[in-house]
Amino acid sequence: MELNNLLRENIKNLKPYSSARDEYSGDAMVFLDANENPFNEPYNRYPDPLQRLVKEKIAVLKKVNAENIFLGNGSDEPIDLLIRAFCEPGKDNVVTIDPTYGMYQVAADISGVELRKVSLTEDFQLNINDILGETDKNTKLIFLCSPNNPTGNSLNKDAMLELANQFHGLVIIDEAYIDFAPGKTLMPELEHYPNLVILQTFSKAWGMAGIRLGMAFGSTELIGILNKIKYPYNLNILTQEKAMLLLDKKVTVQKWVKLLIAERDKMEKLLAEFPFVVKVHPSEANFLLVKMHDARGIYNYLVEEGIIVRDRSKVHLCNESLRITIGNSEENESLLSALKKLI
Ligand SMILES: *Cc1c(COP(=O)(O)O)cnc(C)c1O
């Protein structure tokens, strides 16, 4: 695969914005190059456009080189940038699975790029022939999500890699929930599959949805393209500082994850015992997809009880299903006792 051949012509020819901090990034005694205000340290200074310190820590954590990491304002930023870099509006298309995360569709729609959805099987797995059948010479990207939202299951690893083998474009695996699925990451495969891109985020297991920090991992060339087209200072100083602090608290995060997995497994069993529950789908994420008799009625009842879950009943393959995030044990108990009042 030649990455340059996949790229849009205008992006190939783009001369990126060059900031003061791009032109000079070392140390100095006096900085008079960026029209910053000398007062109000440290927030008077522009942030590091390439977030070098944060990337150094993530590189160690994820066992990759810093030049294989892109950091964005949530995973939503790399999703958008990938579409804008590779897909010519009105001409190119992207393929994804159905059901899955809604942002691939929104990002494609905003860019005027066609998104083709391919149904998962009844057990929420990939049908690679169907997916490849939807691709044509204008298909630039395939978005997969594993563990998948809203189904909660991991996709079959061999099937994902087979797609990466057979498809001429980029295969993007959104691993937002990967910390809840030990051993399932495709990160070790990055070096063997140059067309693989992996997305992860600090919004879920790391408990930092509020600071907006997403990661993309891929070939040095691919990361270079994303860096070329991003906003020069896409991550502010506050986000970078908070990330540095939290990256030192890996042990705390591991504790949270262990606790949430235990709560998930407990909730899976207890929810299955309710007479109105048809099926609790097995989950490797921090939520459960639960099929019920009269999901909408139960959703409305829970709202009255002050408990908000997500009604996914209208989503393909998810009829009569609620998506329930795993909270702390008190929150989960509140949900269970509210549901008990229905029996
Ligand atoms: C929650 C979620 C994300 C996170 O997006 P951020 O922009 O990083 O908060 C990404 N992908 C999927 C599938 C998700 O469910």
The ligand as a Tripos MOL2 file, in Angstrom:
@<TRIPOS>MOLECULE
LIG
   15    15     1     0     0
SMALL
NO_CHARGES

@<TRIPOS>ATOM
      1 C1        -16.6770    6.8520   23.9940 C.3       1 LIG1
      2 C2        -16.1160    6.4710   22.6820 C.ar      1 LIG1
      3 C3        -15.0480    7.1600   22.1300 C.ar      1 LIG1
      4 C4        -14.4540    8.3180   22.8730 C.3       1 LIG1
      5 O1        -14.3870    9.4340   22.1440 O.3       1 LIG1
      6 P1        -13.5960   10.6770   22.7580 P.3       1 LIG1
      7 O2        -13.7690   11.6890   21.6860 O.co2     1 LIG1
      8 O3        -12.1700   10.2250   22.8970 O.co2     1 LIG1
      9 O4        -14.2020   11.0150   24.0580 O.co2     1 LIG1
     10 C5        -14.5110    6.7420   20.9400 C.ar      1 LIG1
     11 N1        -15.0100    5.6660   20.2990 N.ar      1 LIG1
     12 C6        -16.0270    4.9640   20.8000 C.ar      1 LIG1
     13 C7        -16.5080    3.7720   20.0920 C.3       1 LIG1
     14 C8        -16.6180    5.3480   21.9870 C.ar      1 LIG1
     15 O5        -17.6680    4.6570   22.4650 O.3       1 LIG1
@<TRIPOS>BOND
     1     1     2 1
     2     2     3 ar
     3     2    14 ar
     4     3     4 1
     5     3    10 ar
     6     4     5 1
     7     5     6 1
     8     6     7 2
     9     6     8 1
    10     6     9 1
    11    10    11 ar
    12    11    12 ar
    13    12    13 1
    14    12    14 ar
    15    14    15 1
@<TRIPOS>SUBSTRUCTURE
     1 LIG1         1 GROUP 0 **** ****
